[in-house]
Amino acid sequence: MPRILLAEDDNDMRRFLAKALENAGHDVVSFDNGRSAYERLREEPFSLLLTDIVMPEMDGIELARRATELDPDLKVMFITGFAAVALNPESDAPKDAKVLSKPFHLKDLVQEVERMLAA
């Protein structure tokens, strides 16, 4: 089963997203900051990194950059209210990362996650 690492600093949003993905049959491990998520990525493999961009300690772009250095096959999806930040070519975000702008419907998130995992 593909494993998803979720990094989202908003507690309610993190629980909401994790529950929706788990209800769709995914194995989700979640963290409230990029640094903790990165430490977990160093310990075990994941199929998809689902991360907010704006977070304390390590932002989502830095997390994604470091994570894909560890595992070049890791798929990355950003969830953010600041899509322009991720799409900025100078941001160092992984080039094939998907960006889902807040607000979004949970079914759209689940569909995008499943599409990425199937690719």
N, C-alpha and C positions, 0 to 999 in steps of 0.2 A: 504494500500500500504506500503510495506517495506520501511523504511527510512534508508538512508546511510549517515554516517558522514565521510567526507573526510578531512584528515589533510595532507597538502602538502605545504612546504614552498616556492617552486618555483611557482611564480604567473602564468606563462604561462602554466606550466604543470597542475596546479590546475584547471584553467579555461578549459583546453583541456579535462581533465578527467571528470569534472563535466558535461560539455556539452555532451560528449559521453554517459554518464550514463543517463542523462536527456532525450536525444534523444531515448534511449532504454526504456523509460517509468519509470525511477526510480526518487524518490524524494531525492534530494541531498542537504545537508547543508555542506558548506565547510569553512575551517579555514586555516590560514597560519602558525599556530604553535600548538604544542601539548597542551600547557597550556590553550589556548582559547577553543580548542576542548574539553578538559576535563571539563571545566566549563560548556559548553553546555550539555555534557553528564550527568552532575549532575542535570540539569534542566528538561530533557525530555528523553524518551527512543528512542533508535535507534535499527535497526535490524542488521546492519553491520557497523563496523569501518574499513575504508579503509585508511591506513596511511603510509606515508613515514617513514623510520627509522631515518635518519639523519635530525634533525630539531633543530632550536634554542628553548630555554626556557624549553622544555620537549621533549625528543626524542620519537620516535614512540613505542619503546619497553616499556618504562616507561608509556606512555599513554595507551597502550594496557593492561598492568598489572593492572593499576589503574581502567581502564574502566571495565575490567572483574571482578574486586572486587565489583564494583557497580552493575553490571549486569552479572552474570555468564553465561547467555544464549546469550550474545552478540557474534556475529561471528566477527572474526578478519582476515583481509588480509593486509599483508605488501606489499608495492611496493617500490622496492629499487634497487640500483646498488650495494649494499653490502649484498648480500644474505647470505654470510657466517656468518655475524653478527647475523642475525635472527635465523639461524640454530644452533648456538652455544648453547649447552644444558645449559650452565651457564648464558645465557642471561636473564633469567626470562621472556622470551616471552611466551604467552599462548601456551600450548602444541599442540592444534589443529588449530593453526593459519596457514593460507595459505601464501606462499611467491611467489610473482610474480616479477621476476627480470627484471630490465630495461636493454635494451630497450624491449618493448613488443608492440604487435599490439593491437589497441583499441578493435577489435573484440574478442581477447583473454581475455582482461580484462572484457568485458561485459559478456562473456560466463562463466568465473570463478565466477564473482559476482552472476550471475543467478544460477549457480550450488550451491554455498554456501547458498544462500537465500532459495533454494528449499529443502535443506537437513534438 
